[in-house]
Amino acid sequence: MDAATLTAAAALITGVAGAAAAVYGHRGAARATREGNAVTGFNSLTDQLQEERVELRTELATVRAELAAERAELSAARAESARLRALVVQLGGES
C-alpha cells in the first residue's frame, strides 16, 4: 500500500471510530438525563406528598378538636336532661 491509501484508510477508520464514540456518548448523556429527570421528578413528588401529609395532619387535628367539643356539648346536654328528669320526679311527675 502506498502512503496515500494508508492515510485514506486511517482517516476512514478514525472517522468511523469517532462517529461510534459520538453515538455512544450521546446515548450515555441521554440515559443520564433521563435518570436525572426521574430523580428530580421523584424528589418533587416526595416534597408534594410531604406537604399534603402536613395539611392532612392539620385537618385531622381540627376535626378531632371539633369532635371533642361536640362530645362535650352532648355530655352537658345529657347531664342537663338527667337533672331536669330528676326535678320532674321530685315535683311529683313521671320520668
Z-matrix of the N, CA and C atoms (Angstrom, degrees):
N
C 1 1.430
C 2 1.520 1 109.09
N 3 1.278 2 113.18 1 141.81
C 4 1.460 3 116.70 2 178.19
C 5 1.536 4 109.37 3 -89.19
N 6 1.279 5 117.90 4 172.42
C 7 1.458 6 123.76 5 -173.80
C 8 1.527 7 111.76 6 -65.30
N 9 1.318 8 118.04 7 -37.31
C 10 1.467 9 121.23 8 -178.73
C 11 1.524 10 110.39 9 -66.20
N 12 1.331 11 117.03 10 -41.77
C 13 1.466 12 121.09 11 179.46
C 14 1.527 13 109.76 12 -66.91
N 15 1.313 14 116.08 13 -41.86
C 16 1.449 15 121.07 14 179.66
C 17 1.534 16 110.69 15 -64.20
N 18 1.303 17 117.64 16 -41.27
C 19 1.463 18 122.22 17 178.50
C 20 1.524 19 110.68 18 -65.74
N 21 1.326 20 117.06 19 -41.35
C 22 1.462 21 121.62 20 179.24
C 23 1.521 22 110.52 21 -65.30
N 24 1.340 23 117.19 22 -42.38
C 25 1.463 24 121.36 23 179.55
C 26 1.526 25 109.78 24 -65.32
N 27 1.330 26 117.11 25 -41.64
C 28 1.455 27 120.99 26 179.57
C 29 1.534 28 110.27 27 -64.61
N 30 1.329 29 117.08 28 -40.40
C 31 1.462 30 121.07 29 178.21
C 32 1.518 31 110.56 30 -64.70
N 33 1.327 32 117.02 31 -40.71
C 34 1.459 33 122.16 32 179.16
C 35 1.531 34 110.20 33 -64.09
N 36 1.322 35 116.66 34 -46.42
C 37 1.470 36 120.73 35 179.82
C 38 1.528 37 110.32 36 -64.51
N 39 1.315 38 116.85 37 -41.41
C 40 1.459 39 121.23 38 178.72
C 41 1.525 40 110.71 39 -63.72
N 42 1.319 41 116.77 40 -40.94
C 43 1.465 42 120.54 41 178.54
C 44 1.509 43 112.08 42 -63.57
N 45 1.333 44 117.10 43 -44.26
C 46 1.468 45 121.18 44 178.94
C 47 1.529 46 109.95 45 -64.91
N 48 1.325 47 117.28 46 -43.23
C 49 1.463 48 120.72 47 179.53
C 50 1.536 49 110.35 48 -64.55
N 51 1.312 50 117.33 49 -39.31
C 52 1.463 51 121.34 50 178.01
C 53 1.516 52 111.54 51 -64.72
N 54 1.325 53 116.04 52 -41.76
C 55 1.469 54 120.00 53 178.65
C 56 1.527 55 110.64 54 -64.89
N 57 1.337 56 116.68 55 -41.89
C 58 1.468 57 120.43 56 178.57
C 59 1.529 58 110.63 57 -63.07
N 60 1.324 59 115.68 58 -41.60
C 61 1.467 60 119.56 59 178.62
C 62 1.523 61 110.76 60 -64.51
N 63 1.335 62 117.26 61 -39.16
C 64 1.460 63 120.73 62 179.29
C 65 1.528 64 110.92 63 -64.87
N 66 1.336 65 116.51 64 -42.63
C 67 1.469 66 120.52 65 178.85
C 68 1.522 67 109.97 66 -63.81
N 69 1.335 68 116.46 67 -45.32
C 70 1.457 69 120.08 68 179.70
C 71 1.529 70 110.81 69 -63.14
N 72 1.311 71 116.21 70 -42.65
C 73 1.463 72 120.77 71 178.57
C 74 1.514 73 111.74 72 -63.73
N 75 1.321 74 117.15 73 -40.45
C 76 1.470 75 120.93 74 178.72
C 77 1.525 76 110.55 75 -64.84
N 78 1.332 77 116.52 76 -40.86
C 79 1.465 78 119.64 77 177.82
C 80 1.518 79 111.02 78 -61.88
N 81 1.315 80 116.04 79 -43.18
C 82 1.463 81 120.53 80 179.08
C 83 1.516 82 111.32 81 -63.42
N 84 1.321 83 116.50 82 -41.49
C 85 1.466 84 120.37 83 179.28
C 86 1.526 85 110.72 84 -66.12
N 87 1.338 86 116.03 85 -40.45
C 88 1.463 87 119.98 86 179.15
C 89 1.530 88 110.12 87 -64.93
N 90 1.317 89 116.72 88 -41.11
C 91 1.468 90 120.42 89 178.90
C 92 1.527 91 109.97 90 -64.00
N 93 1.321 92 116.45 91 -43.99
C 94 1.467 93 119.86 92 179.19
C 95 1.526 94 110.92 93 -62.93
N 96 1.321 95 116.95 94 -37.98
C 97 1.469 96 120.99 95 178.39
C 98 1.522 97 110.48 96 -65.32
N 99 1.332 98 116.47 97 -44.41
C 100 1.469 99 119.90 98 178.52
C 101 1.522 100 111.23 99 -62.00
N 102 1.330 101 115.88 100 -44.52
C 103 1.461 102 119.28 101 179.72
C 104 1.526 103 110.70 102 -65.23
N 105 1.322 104 116.49 103 -39.16
C 106 1.459 105 120.15 104 177.31
C 107 1.515 106 111.39 105 -63.60
N 108 1.331 107 116.73 106 -41.08
C 109 1.469 108 120.67 107 177.88
C 110 1.522 109 110.39 108 -64.76
N 111 1.337 110 116.86 109 -38.29
C 112 1.462 111 120.13 110 179.55
C 113 1.528 112 110.34 111 -65.02
N 114 1.323 113 116.70 112 -43.03
C 115 1.467 114 120.16 113 -179.98
C 116 1.528 115 110.02 114 -66.11
N 117 1.326 116 116.51 115 -42.88
C 118 1.467 117 120.39 116 178.80
C 119 1.525 118 110.55 117 -62.30
N 120 1.321 119 116.07 118 -43.63
C 121 1.465 120 120.08 119 178.18
C 122 1.514 121 111.90 120 -63.61
N 123 1.325 122 116.62 121 -40.26
C 124 1.461 123 120.40 122 178.50
C 125 1.517 124 110.59 123 -64.33
N 126 1.320 125 117.29 124 -43.41
C 127 1.463 126 120.55 125 178.54
C 128 1.526 127 111.42 126 -63.07
N 129 1.325 128 116.35 127 -40.70
C 130 1.460 129 120.61 128 178.93
C 131 1.529 130 110.40 129 -63.97
N 132 1.324 131 116.23 130 -44.29
C 133 1.465 132 120.72 131 178.75
C 134 1.525 133 110.94 132 -62.79
N 135 1.321 134 116.57 133 -41.70
C 136 1.459 135 120.79 134 178.67
C 137 1.527 136 111.00 135 -61.91
N 138 1.328 137 116.49 136 -42.75
C 139 1.467 138 120.31 137 178.00
C 140 1.528 139 111.30 138 -61.81
N 141 1.336 140 116.01 139 -43.42
C 142 1.466 141 119.81 140 179.60
C 143 1.525 142 111.20 141 -63.31
N 144 1.331 143 116.13 142 -41.89
C 145 1.467 144 119.38 143 -179.86
C 146 1.523 145 111.29 144 -65.95
N 147 1.324 146 116.96 145 -37.43
C 148 1.459 147 119.18 146 178.13
C 149 1.520 148 110.95 147 -66.66
N 150 1.329 149 117.63 148 -38.80
C 151 1.464 150 120.54 149 176.77
C 152 1.529 151 110.78 150 -63.85
N 153 1.326 152 116.86 151 -43.17
C 154 1.461 153 120.19 152 178.57
C 155 1.523 154 110.64 153 -63.64
N 156 1.314 155 116.36 154 -37.64
C 157 1.460 156 120.77 155 179.96
C 158 1.528 157 110.35 156 -63.40
N 159 1.317 158 116.90 157 -42.60
C 160 1.466 159 120.70 158 178.23
C 161 1.529 160 109.92 159 -62.70
N 162 1.337 161 116.25 160 -43.92
C 163 1.467 162 120.10 161 179.08
C 164 1.528 163 111.02 162 -62.19
N 165 1.332 164 116.66 163 -42.33
C 166 1.466 165 119.75 164 -179.53
C 167 1.528 166 111.52 165 -67.37
N 168 1.322 167 117.01 166 -37.14
C 169 1.468 168 119.14 167 177.11
C 170 1.532 169 110.29 168 -64.20
N 171 1.320 170 117.35 169 -39.76
C 172 1.461 171 121.28 170 177.90
C 173 1.529 172 110.00 171 -63.73
N 174 1.322 173 115.72 172 -45.31
C 175 1.467 174 120.07 173 179.01
C 176 1.529 175 111.01 174 -62.94
N 177 1.327 176 116.53 175 -40.25
C 178 1.459 177 120.41 176 178.54
C 179 1.529 178 110.88 177 -63.14
N 180 1.317 179 117.24 178 -41.57
C 181 1.466 180 120.54 179 178.23
C 182 1.529 181 110.70 180 -62.66
N 183 1.319 182 116.92 181 -39.65
C 184 1.466 183 120.92 182 178.27
C 185 1.523 184 110.99 183 -64.42
N 186 1.318 185 116.77 184 -44.86
C 187 1.467 186 120.95 185 -179.57
C 188 1.526 187 110.12 186 -64.85
N 189 1.327 188 116.67 187 -39.59
C 190 1.469 189 119.28 188 178.60
C 191 1.532 190 110.78 189 -64.04
N 192 1.323 191 117.11 190 -40.43
C 193 1.470 192 120.83 191 178.81
C 194 1.532 193 110.11 192 -64.31
N 195 1.343 194 117.05 193 -42.15
C 196 1.465 195 120.67 194 178.17
C 197 1.526 196 110.84 195 -63.10
N 198 1.318 197 116.94 196 -41.60
C 199 1.464 198 121.30 197 179.32
C 200 1.529 199 110.74 198 -64.18
N 201 1.313 200 116.54 199 -41.92
C 202 1.464 201 119.77 200 178.57
C 203 1.528 202 110.46 201 -62.87
N 204 1.332 203 117.35 202 -40.25
C 205 1.468 204 121.00 203 178.68
C 206 1.524 205 110.51 204 -64.79
N 207 1.326 206 116.95 205 -42.38
C 208 1.468 207 119.97 206 178.85
C 209 1.527 208 111.27 207 -65.00
N 210 1.326 209 116.57 208 -38.97
C 211 1.466 210 119.59 209 177.91
C 212 1.522 211 110.36 210 -64.76
N 213 1.316 212 117.18 211 -39.42
C 214 1.478 213 120.26 212 178.06
C 215 1.524 214 110.40 213 -64.18
N 216 1.335 215 116.86 214 -41.78
C 217 1.466 216 120.51 215 177.69
C 218 1.522 217 110.64 216 -62.87
N 219 1.327 218 116.94 217 -41.85
C 220 1.460 219 120.88 218 179.50
C 221 1.526 220 110.64 219 -64.54
N 222 1.311 221 116.14 220 -41.12
C 223 1.464 222 120.34 221 178.55
C 224 1.523 223 110.40 222 -63.20
N 225 1.315 224 116.41 223 -42.11
C 226 1.459 225 120.30 224 178.50
C 227 1.521 226 110.76 225 -65.09
N 228 1.323 227 117.17 226 -40.02
C 229 1.461 228 120.96 227 179.09
C 230 1.524 229 110.44 228 -65.32
N 231 1.338 230 117.49 229 -39.38
C 232 1.463 231 120.41 230 178.03
C 233 1.524 232 110.68 231 -65.62
N 234 1.321 233 115.81 232 -40.27
C 235 1.471 234 119.29 233 179.14
C 236 1.529 235 110.07 234 -64.44
N 237 1.318 236 116.82 235 -42.05
C 238 1.477 237 120.51 236 178.33
C 239 1.526 238 110.67 237 -64.19
N 240 1.332 239 116.29 238 -39.91
C 241 1.459 240 120.24 239 178.54
C 242 1.533 241 110.53 240 -63.51
N 243 1.316 242 116.80 241 -42.34
C 244 1.469 243 120.67 242 178.95
C 245 1.516 244 110.40 243 -65.11
N 246 1.333 245 117.64 244 -39.43
C 247 1.456 246 121.06 245 178.55
C 248 1.526 247 110.98 246 -63.28
N 249 1.339 248 115.99 247 -43.21
C 250 1.464 249 119.88 248 -180.00
C 251 1.522 250 111.56 249 -67.10
N 252 1.323 251 117.87 250 -37.67
C 253 1.477 252 120.50 251 177.01
C 254 1.524 253 110.63 252 -62.94
N 255 1.321 254 114.44 253 -42.83
C 256 1.468 255 118.51 254 179.60
C 257 1.526 256 110.14 255 -63.87
N 258 1.322 257 117.90 256 -37.97
C 259 1.455 258 122.03 257 178.25
C 260 1.516 259 111.51 258 -65.68
N 261 1.349 260 116.44 259 -40.04
C 262 1.456 261 120.46 260 177.76
C 263 1.516 262 110.56 261 -63.15
N 264 1.344 263 116.84 262 -43.05
C 265 1.462 264 120.80 263 179.33
C 266 1.532 265 109.07 264 -65.16
N 267 1.317 266 117.08 265 -40.78
C 268 1.467 267 121.54 266 -179.34
C 269 1.533 268 110.77 267 -63.61
N 270 1.312 269 116.76 268 -34.19
C 271 1.464 270 120.32 269 -179.79
C 272 1.528 271 112.14 270 -84.25
N 273 1.338 272 116.92 271 2.19
C 274 1.463 273 120.43 272 174.44
C 275 1.515 274 114.04 273 101.53
N 276 1.282 275 118.69 274 8.49
C 277 1.458 276 119.99 275 177.84
C 278 1.520 277 111.91 276 -93.15
N 279 1.318 278 115.55 277 -177.77
C 280 1.465 279 120.95 278 178.60
C 281 1.512 280 109.06 279 -107.57
N 282 1.314 281 114.04 280 146.18
C 283 1.477 282 117.27 281 -178.80
C 284 1.490 283 112.74 282 -86.87
